[in-house]
Amino acid sequence: VACGPLRVAADSVGKPEPVAFVMSVKTSPSSEFETRMELTGFSLAKLWLDAIPDTGAASGPPLSDVWLTVTRGGAPRTYVMDETGDWYDAASGQKIKMPETLRDTLFRYANTLRKRHYGELADWKEARQLFPRKSKFTIVDMETGLKFRVQRRAGSRHADVQPLTIQDTAVMKQIYGGNWSWKRRAILAVADGRRVAASMHGMPHGGDGIPGNGFSGHFCVHFLGSTTHTSKRIDFAHQLMVHKAGGTLVSYIRTLSPADLARGFFESLDQRDEWLLRQFSVGLSPQKLEPFLRLIDSLESVRATVPENDDDTESALAVEIFAKAKTARKGEGPVVETFWFTVVRDSVASPWKIVDVRSE
């Protein structure tokens, strides 16, 4: 999604070398769906002259959804923004020190762009009214940007929907790489000017209802707080994708318990989602994370059982989580593995972080 240029006031004297700024928001570095904004003006370019590497700051670019490409003298360079508004060189990880006026301006534009890119979080009670039964709406995939039309046919605890036409079915299957899958994906549900954060899977099942659409059955769309029909429980993987579509995944992860962090770690592996795995592994060293990143490409599925921690964690600063997972690798049979997670926090008011994962 491209937005028109935002004109920054130009100065008539002391014009600096032309600099082109393009800011974009996308859910992951590989996302094809992005919202872009061109920033132009000599004042911005002059301020950028005073942006220098902060040699006293720790290096390492954040896991960001806001990107800034700066082209000066024909050489583009990419930067990423953390949630406080600080910027880092995407290649080197070096923090950039810049004038407060420039920092505040870029932060304001980034927040505007994020609002345009992501969907609003509407809980199921509201969403079921926005998308009533027999209503038609558009689904936009947050990774590819592909969109297709659907109709809600049923569903009392989440929406059971079907593609409208055989062409819509073809687009949906393209989103899933040509194969139907239970994999959850972050989506926007769009109708009547409302863009709502949601999650879908890609597996036809259950009752049919639209003849000639090439889709045998229906698929499920979940919203904030929606549950499954049979267990009447919230589907954790769907909720992760809802928050991803709403731009609130990072803040949501920070609210999770140690056991839910372990569940999220396994869900990331099962979804074969490297960027999601990195979100759940911010406390892991690169050396400890690397084996799991390599594992993603060889996985077929992960089915994990993570018991609730019986210990009282209300005042604890460190806990151990024990879990068993059945992993299936490509060309191999399933294997049951045992995992231990070490999860810590700096204070009782701080978020939990996984700092170690061991398996056998």
BELZI-V105709 format. One line per field, one symbol per residue. ss: DSSP state (A for helix, B for strand, O for the rest). psi: psi as a letter, one per 40 degrees, with the letter a starting at -180 (. if undefined). burial: + if it has 16 or more other C-alpha atoms within 10 Angstrom, else -. A space follows every 10 residues. Layout:
ss = ???
psi = ???
burial = ???
This chain:
ss = OBBBBBBOOO OOOOOOOOBB BBBBBOOOOO OOOOBBBBBB OAAAAAAAOO OBBOOOOOOO OOOOOBBBBB BBOOBBBBBB BOOOOOBBBO OOOOBBBOOA AAAAAAAAAA AAAAAAAOOB OOBAAAAAAA OOOOOBBBBB BOOOOOBBBB BBBBOOOOBB BBBOOAAAAA AAAAAOOOOO BBBBBBBBBB BOOBBBBBBB BBOOBOOOOO OOOOOOOBBB BBOBOOBOOO OOOBOAAAAA AAAAAAOOAA AAAOOOOAAA AAAAAAAAAA OOOAAAAAAA OOOOOAAAAA AAAAAAOOBB BBBBBBOOOO OOOOOOOBBB BBBBBBBBBO OOOBBBBBBB BBBBOOOOOO OOBBBBBBBO
psi = hhiiihhhhi ieifhihhhh hhiihidide hdhihihhhi idddddddde hihgeeiiih iigiehihhh hhfehiihii hieeeiiihd ddehihhiid dddddddddd dddddddiii hhiddddddd giieihihhh heddeiiiii hhdahdeihh iiididdddd dddddffehi iehiihihhh hfehhhhiii ifhhiaiaeh ieeehgaiih hiiheiiidd efihhddddd dddddefedd dddeeiiddd dddddddddd efgdddddde fdeiiddddd dddddddeid ihhihhiihd ihedeiehih hhiihhhhih eiiihhihih hhhiidieei iihheihii.
burial = ---------- --------++ ++++++++-- -+++++++++ ++++++++-- --+------- ++++++++++ -------+++ ++--++++++ --++++++-- -++--++--+ --++-+++++ ++++--++-+ +-+--+++++ +++-++++++ +++++-++++ +++++--+++ +++-++---- --++++++++ ----++++++ ++++-----+ --+-++++++ ++++++++-- ---+--++++ ++++++++++ --+--+++++ ++++++++++ ++-+++++++ +-++----+- -++--+--++ ++++-+---- -------+++ +++++-+++- ---+----++ +++++----- +++++++---
